[in-house]
Amino acid sequence: MKTLIAKIRLYLPLFKSLQTALLTITGVAGFMSARCPVTHWTQMAGLLASLILAVGGSTVINMWFDHDIDRVMDRTHHRPLAQRSIPLNHALYLGLLTSAAGVGLGLLLSPLYGAVLFAGIFFDAVVYTIWLKRRTCWSIVWGGIAGGMPILAGRALGLGALDGIGALLSLSVLFWIPTHMLTFSLKYAADYRAARIPTFPSTYGEAVTRKAVAFSSIAASLLMLSAALLTGVQRGYLHLLGLLSGALMVLAFLALVRPSNRLNFGLFKYASAYMLAAMILLAL
């Protein structure tokens, strides 16, 4: 039993539990936004399981491929694969099997839902991580597209189709993700230089990167607010979301006119909390 617990503790960081949890929450929020008149518990259980497996599996593949650059970055050198405490082939098999299980379960729930889950894994693991991350700073766009797939998939499962509101929700997440990626590329610029990963700060400079973070935050809040209006979120929740969105836009504006590392990191922190709150309000 102790050996099993030790194994779980060793392998669990490969799934980046906080990231996987947040993206899973976006998928559930997308499903709930469809306002299904009847939702069986088995469908909700299948939704949760397939999202966790698909998102988590894709993350493991990402960690497997990036083990070499993780080893040279101070922020990530402690990760299990960078420390060589887990065999690389074990991590790859785990990522592939977990991803396949998530897509397979998704296809059983709905062919369209499963297809969108697969698209998210493909954009994240293949296009973003393997193909573009080490070639161009614009890889973050594809990382954002991948991050927007869970909420699009959840809404597609609830509706049985893709629609404009799902696209707005997906775009909102797409624009939120650069606030994370670009802020980290500013804060850990030396790490990315050591790993030879092209970033916005190294390509366009810090000033342009700070503006990109601010504009991305504003776009994410406007898109989320528009989607909430169209889905018919209750008035009280809508007012609260409006206040939270307004605060995000004010903070982004301040980051534009009075740029600083502290303010930009504060914007990133608030944007993350904002996205979580927006998902909860969208689901209510």
TAHUZI-V297513 format. One record per residue. N is the residue number from 1. PSI is psi in whole degrees, -180 to 180 (* if undefined). Layout:
n=[N;N]
psi=[PSI;PSI]
This chain:
n=[1;2;3;4;5;6;7;8;9;10;11;12;13;14;15;16;17;18;19;20;21;22;23;24;25;26;27;28;29;30;31;32;33;34;35;36;37;38;39;40;41;42;43;44;45;46;47;48;49;50;51;52;53;54;55;56;57;58;59;60;61;62;63;64;65;66;67;68;69;70;71;72;73;74;75;76;77;78;79;80;81;82;83;84;85;86;87;88;89;90;91;92;93;94;95;96;97;98;99;100;101;102;103;104;105;106;107;108;109;110;111;112;113;114;115;116;117;118;119;120;121;122;123;124;125;126;127;128;129;130;131;132;133;134;135;136;137;138;139;140;141;142;143;144;145;146;147;148;149;150;151;152;153;154;155;156;157;158;159;160;161;162;163;164;165;166;167;168;169;170;171;172;173;174;175;176;177;178;179;180;181;182;183;184;185;186;187;188;189;190;191;192;193;194;195;196;197;198;199;200;201;202;203;204;205;206;207;208;209;210;211;212;213;214;215;216;217;218;219;220;221;222;223;224;225;226;227;228;229;230;231;232;233;234;235;236;237;238;239;240;241;242;243;244;245;246;247;248;249;250;251;252;253;254;255;256;257;258;259;260;261;262;263;264;265;266;267;268;269;270;271;272;273;274;275;276;277;278;279;280;281;282;283;284]
psi=[-43;-37;-41;-45;-40;-39;-44;-44;-33;-43;-23;-40;-21;-24;-4;72;-39;-44;-46;-41;-44;-43;-32;-41;-39;-38;-42;-41;-41;-42;-47;-28;-20;-13;52;130;-33;126;115;147;-30;-36;-41;-40;-41;-40;-50;-48;-45;-38;-47;-43;-46;-49;-46;-43;-42;-38;-40;-42;-41;-46;-38;-48;-33;12;-32;-40;-30;-32;-29;-3;129;-37;-26;2;-14;-8;150;-42;-33;-33;-6;31;-8;131;138;-41;-31;-43;-42;-47;-41;-45;-44;-45;-42;-44;-45;-39;-41;-45;-42;-45;-39;-40;-33;-36;-43;128;-40;-45;-46;-37;-39;-38;-45;-41;-41;-43;-43;-47;-38;-55;-41;-59;-52;-59;-54;-41;-50;-27;-37;5;-36;147;-18;2;-25;-25;-43;-32;-38;-41;-45;-43;-24;-6;-40;-43;-35;-41;-45;-44;-38;-37;-41;-37;-29;12;164;145;176;-36;-40;-38;-41;-44;-43;-42;-35;-44;-39;-44;-23;-37;-40;-27;-31;-55;-45;-36;-42;-35;-26;-47;-35;42;-40;-39;-47;-35;-43;-35;-4;42;121;133;168;-46;-39;-23;-44;-10;163;-38;-47;-38;-43;-40;-39;-40;-45;-48;-36;-41;-43;-45;-43;-43;-40;-41;-41;-43;-41;-44;-41;-40;-43;-26;-11;37;140;146;-45;-45;-36;-41;-41;-43;-37;-42;-44;-39;-42;-41;-39;-41;-37;-45;-41;-40;-42;-38;-27;-45;-25;66;139;157;-41;-45;-40;-40;-34;-39;-44;-45;-45;-40;-37;-45;-39;-45;-41;-45;-40;-40;-42;-46;-36;-33;-19;*]
